[in-house]
């Protein structure tokens, strides 16, 4: 019999029978839904709490850096990396450790934290920044070929100018002046408000353009003491 033809009592009996047969699943679904909702809210609350704690530690680290308290800054940075590795503050802590190592005259110790950000950060922009800084550290260490290999292929977009300039500095360091000039010119074309400093590039280009002959072998010889 179609349900629309049942009497009120009969319809009530149908509901009771359905509830008796399916009630356990209905209650279970409700309980599961509530549990999932509570779990989600707890997770969101936990994430927010962790973010606030990480932000407080980051502020303390920058304060220590501003005060040149290197020991405190390094200690806080280590804690950020250990306890809040899944937050952007861990990347900033790696940058801080690299900076502290360079300021202490130990650029070799900056390689590991910069490599960590370059290889594992979830932020593509921070990966580029770490790669550029690592290339400059390697260039300053006399490892120009390693710096060029680290930079790899120049990316399109906002970082192109800075990549070309860093490559130019590496070529200059190894006395490949013709290649350096080409990179500086590319950097000047590719730079933007976040890219290479055009005034500095102009000076570099003017210096090399006045010296680089048709081939740079004689220039390389002149440059040697």
ABEGO torsion letter per residue (X at the ends): XBAAABBAAAAAAAAAAAAAAAAAAAAAAAAAAAAAAAAAAAAAAAAAAAAAAAAAAAAAAAAAAAAGBAAAAAAAAAAAAAAAAABAAAAAAAAAAAAAAAAAGBAAAAAAAAAAAAAABABAAAAAAAAAAAAAAAAAAGBAAAAAAAAEBBBBEAAAAAAAAAAAAAAAAAGBAAAAAAAAAAAAAABBAABBBAAAAAAAAAAAAAABBABAAAAAAAABX
